Amino acid sequence: MNSTQQYDIKLTSAEITNLWSAYMNDSGSICHLKHYLNIVEDTEIKSVIQYALDTSQLHVNTIAEIFTQEGYPVPHGFKLNEDVDVTAPRLFSDIYFLYNVNQLGKIGLNAYSMAIPVTVREDVYSFFSNCLSESDNLIKQTNDILLAKGLFIRSPYLPKPESYDFVKQKSFLAGFFGEKRPLTGTEITNLYTNFQRNALGAATLIGYSQVAQDEEVKQFLLRGKEMANKHCEIFGSLLKQSDLPCPMTWDTEVTDSTTYTFSDRKMMFYTTSLIALSVGYYGRSMSMSPRRDIGVMYSRLVAEILKYADDGAKIMIKHGWMEEPPRALDRDELAKK
């Protein structure tokens, strides 16, 4: 299909929405990656930050080109001259940068894997397919550096069973009363990765709260830090009940800087984006946990972070920071006109 033919095919709602979301996320990533690159000292970590920055910049340019050729407005997104001071003092350590970029790759892998199945137009499908490959490459690069530096945190090991077996008792599903069975491998994996995400999120919010300009934003970020730490305690206690180790935290990777680094708008967007991801991760974890007490635990945590997300949205709307995503026409409003 040549370029003229493919642009005769209109973008679907799914394609527009995923392109818009990718633009917002990548334009935000460019801001903090530029700051990281300006201050990072480790040459290996610097190389992977540069790769992440180059791919994010390419994504933003490609999406802007597609939208322009479609006559669709390019999102405002985030700008280097509005949302970051790349010369600001160090807010996080090089180790945090590495874990953060690793997490960016995982977030991208998750987002693009959901975008591809609902994408039809050839140029957009090719774009998301390339993005998926780049995210995979970013994870591999950061994993290799983490392994080489002895920083990679492996999930717990499982004993080798003598043979396969079948569940014979209904107590396999129990969890509120009586003896609780040990965690399954799937439950362990989800508890462990959810702990890691919250631990990294808590460190991020500690740093953000130190440089936030608006007092309401600062208090919101501090509340998120406390919530993330509490969730880590809950996940950690379940792991300990099965005599399994907990991952490490990254609070010590935050400096004492209080100098403006990122705009409040960018930090609020990043925080609310992490919340949205947590809802998805918790929902998936709940669906994969046969033990009833664990399912109820995830349900309760989802309700808690949804309330937090709602409060964050209100703050962003109040300050005029929330860019409106693509949506359907309001036919009733058109009729009034």
C-alpha positions in Angstrom: 0.0 0.0 0.0 1.5 3.4 -1.0 1.5 6.5 1.2 -1.3 8.1 -0.7 -3.6 5.1 -0.4 -3.0 4.5 3.3 -3.9 8.1 4.2 -7.2 7.7 2.3 -8.2 5.3 5.1 -9.4 7.3 8.2 -7.9 6.6 11.6 -10.2 4.7 13.9 -11.0 5.8 17.4 -8.7 3.1 18.8 -5.8 4.3 16.6 -6.3 8.0 17.3 -6.6 7.3 21.1 -3.5 5.1 21.2 -1.4 7.5 19.1 -2.6 10.4 21.3 -1.7 8.5 24.5 1.7 7.6 23.1 2.4 11.2 22.2 1.5 12.4 25.7 3.6 9.7 27.4 6.6 10.1 25.1 6.6 13.9 25.2 6.6 13.7 29.0 9.4 11.1 28.9 11.6 13.4 26.8 11.5 16.0 29.6 12.8 13.8 32.4 15.1 11.8 30.1 16.8 15.1 29.0 17.3 16.0 32.6 18.7 12.5 33.4 21.1 12.7 30.4 22.4 16.1 31.5 23.3 14.8 35.0 24.0 11.1 34.8 27.6 10.0 35.5 27.7 6.3 34.7 28.5 5.8 31.0 26.6 2.6 30.6 23.5 4.1 32.2 24.0 7.2 30.0 24.0 5.1 26.8 20.6 3.5 27.7 19.1 6.8 28.6 20.2 8.2 25.3 18.6 5.2 23.5 15.3 5.8 25.4 15.4 9.5 24.6 16.1 9.0 20.9 13.2 6.5 20.6 10.8 8.8 22.5 11.8 11.7 20.2 11.3 9.6 17.1 7.8 8.5 18.4 6.7 12.1 19.0 7.9 13.2 15.5 6.2 10.2 13.8 2.9 10.7 15.6 2.9 14.5 14.9 3.5 13.7 11.2 0.6 11.2 11.1 -1.8 13.6 12.8 -0.7 16.5 10.6 -1.3 14.5 7.4 -4.7 13.5 8.8 -5.6 17.1 9.6 -6.0 16.1 13.3 -4.6 18.5 15.9 -1.3 17.5 17.4 -1.5 17.3 21.2 0.2 20.0 23.2 1.8 17.4 25.4 4.9 18.4 27.3 7.7 20.8 26.3 11.3 21.2 27.4 10.9 24.9 27.8 7.7 24.6 29.9 8.0 21.4 32.0 11.6 20.8 33.0 14.8 22.5 33.9 17.4 20.2 32.5 20.1 22.0 34.3 18.5 21.5 37.8 20.5 19.8 40.5 20.4 16.0 40.7 17.1 14.8 42.2 17.7 11.0 41.8 20.7 8.8 41.7 22.1 7.0 38.6 20.7 3.7 40.0 17.2 5.2 40.1 17.6 6.4 36.5 18.4 2.8 35.4 15.5 1.3 37.2 13.2 4.1 36.0 14.2 3.5 32.3 13.8 -0.2 32.8 10.2 0.5 34.1 9.6 2.8 31.1 10.4 -0.2 28.8 7.9 -2.4 30.6 5.2 0.3 30.5 5.8 0.7 26.8 5.7 -3.1 26.2 2.3 -3.2 28.0 0.9 -0.2 26.2 2.0 -1.2 22.7 0.9 -4.8 23.1 -2.6 -3.5 23.7 -2.5 -1.0 20.9 -1.4 -3.5 18.2 -4.5 -5.8 18.3 -6.9 -2.8 17.7 -4.8 -1.2 15.0 -5.6 -1.8 11.3 -4.1 0.9 9.2 -0.7 -0.2 7.8 1.4 2.8 8.8 0.0 2.9 12.4 0.4 -0.8 12.8 4.0 -0.6 11.6 4.6 2.2 14.0 3.3 0.4 17.1 5.0 -2.8 16.0 8.3 -0.9 15.9 7.6 0.7 19.3 7.0 -2.8 20.8 10.3 -4.0 19.5 12.1 -0.9 20.9 10.5 -1.4 24.3 11.7 -5.0 24.3 15.2 -3.8 23.4 15.1 -1.2 26.1 14.2 -3.8 28.7 16.9 -6.1 27.5 19.6 -3.3 27.6 18.6 -2.2 31.1 18.4 -5.8 32.3 21.9 -6.5 31.1 23.3 -3.4 32.9 21.4 -4.3 36.1 22.8 -7.8 35.9 26.3 -6.6 35.2 26.2 -4.2 38.2 24.6 -6.8 40.5 21.5 -4.7 40.8 18.9 -7.0 39.1 16.3 -8.2 41.6 15.2 -11.7 40.8 11.8 -12.9 41.9 11.8 -15.9 44.4 12.6 -19.4 43.3 10.2 -22.3 43.5 11.0 -25.9 44.6 10.9 -28.6 41.9 7.9 -30.9 42.3 8.4 -34.6 41.7 5.5 -34.7 39.2 2.4 -32.9 38.2 -0.6 -32.9 40.4 -4.3 -31.8 40.5 -6.1 -29.7 43.1 -8.1 -32.1 45.3 -9.5 -29.8 48.0 -11.8 -26.8 47.9 -9.5 -25.2 50.5 -7.3 -24.3 47.6 -9.6 -21.3 47.1 -9.9 -20.4 50.8 -8.1 -17.7 52.5 -10.2 -16.1 55.2 -10.6 -19.0 57.7 -8.6 -22.0 58.6 -5.2 -22.9 57.2 -4.1 -20.9 54.1 -2.3 -22.8 51.3 1.1 -21.5 50.1 1.1 -18.9 47.3 1.1 -20.1 43.8 3.8 -19.1 41.4 1.5 -16.6 39.7 0.4 -15.0 43.0 4.1 -14.7 44.0 5.0 -13.1 40.7 2.2 -10.5 40.9 2.9 -9.7 44.6 6.6 -9.3 43.9 6.2 -7.1 40.8 3.5 -5.0 42.4 5.8 -4.5 45.4 8.6 -3.4 43.0 6.4 -0.9 41.1 5.1 0.6 44.3 8.6 0.9 45.8 9.9 2.7 42.7 6.7 4.8 42.7 7.2 5.8 46.4 10.8 6.9 45.6 9.6 8.9 42.6 6.9 10.7 44.7 9.4 11.5 47.5 11.5 13.3 44.9 8.5 15.0 43.2 7.1 16.2 46.6 10.4 17.9 47.3 10.4 20.0 44.2 6.6 20.6 43.8 5.7 24.3 43.7 2.0 24.2 44.6 1.2 23.2 48.2 -1.9 21.2 47.1 0.2 19.2 44.6 2.9 18.6 47.3 0.3 17.2 49.7 -1.2 15.0 47.0 2.2 13.6 46.1 3.0 12.9 49.8 -0.3 11.1 50.2 0.6 9.0 47.2 4.0 8.1 48.7 2.3 7.0 51.9 -0.2 4.9 49.9 2.6 3.3 47.9 4.5 2.4 51.0 1.4 0.9 52.6 0.8 -1.2 49.6 4.4 -2.5 49.8 3.8 -3.5 53.4 0.7 -5.4 52.4 2.4 -7.2 49.5 5.4 -7.9 51.7 3.4 -9.4 54.5 1.8 -11.9 52.2 5.2 -12.9 50.8 6.6 -13.3 54.3 3.7 -15.5 55.4 4.9 -17.9 52.8 8.5 -17.5 53.9 9.5 -15.6 50.8 11.8 -12.5 50.6 10.6 -9.0 49.7 12.2 -6.8 47.1 14.3 -3.8 48.1 13.1 -0.2 48.2 14.7 2.8 46.5 14.0 5.7 49.0 17.7 6.2 49.5 18.2 6.9 45.8 16.5 10.3 46.2 18.7 13.4 46.9 17.8 16.3 49.2 17.3 18.7 46.3 14.4 21.1 46.6 15.2 23.1 43.4 12.6 23.3 40.7 13.1 20.4 38.3 9.8 19.4 36.7 6.6 21.4 36.4 3.7 20.5 38.7 1.7 19.7 35.6 4.2 17.1 34.4 4.5 15.5 37.8 0.8 15.3 38.2 0.4 13.7 34.8 3.1 11.1 35.5 1.6 10.3 38.9 -2.0 9.9 37.6 -0.6 7.8 34.7 1.1 5.5 37.3 -2.2 5.2 39.1 -4.0 4.2 35.9 -1.4 1.5 35.3 -1.7 0.2 38.9 -5.5 -0.3 38.4 -4.7 -2.5 35.4 -2.0 -4.4 37.2 -4.1 -5.0 40.3 -7.1 -6.0 38.2 -5.0 -8.6 36.3 -3.5 -9.8 39.6 -6.9 -10.2 41.1 -8.1 -12.3 38.2 -5.1 -14.6 38.5 -5.3 -15.2 42.3 -7.5 -18.2 43.2 -7.1 -17.5 46.9 -10.1 -15.4 48.0 -8.4 -13.2 50.5 -5.9 -12.1 47.9 -8.6 -11.3 45.4 -10.5 -9.2 48.0 -7.2 -7.5 49.0 -6.6 -6.3 45.4 -10.3 -5.2 45.1 -9.8 -3.0 48.2 -6.6 -1.5 46.9 -8.1 -0.8 43.5 -10.9 1.2 45.2 -8.3 3.1 47.2 -6.2 4.2 44.2 -9.3 5.0 42.1 -10.3 7.5 44.8 -6.7 8.9 44.7 -6.9 9.1 40.9 -10.2 11.0 41.1 -8.7 13.6 43.5 -5.7 14.0 41.2 -7.9 14.6 38.2 -9.8 17.3 40.2 -6.5 19.1 41.0 -5.4 18.9 37.3 -8.8 20.3 36.1 -8.7 23.0 38.7 -5.4 24.3 37.4 -6.1 23.7 33.7 -3.5 21.1 33.4 -5.6 18.2 32.0 -5.4 18.0 28.2 -8.6 16.6 26.9 -8.2 13.2 25.2 -9.9 12.3 21.8 -13.6 11.8 22.3 -16.9 11.4 20.4 -19.0 14.3 19.3 -21.5 15.7 21.8 -24.6 15.5 19.5 -26.9 17.1 22.1 -24.6 20.1 22.3 -24.5 20.4 18.5 -28.2 20.3 18.4 -28.4 23.2 20.8 -26.2 25.3 18.5 
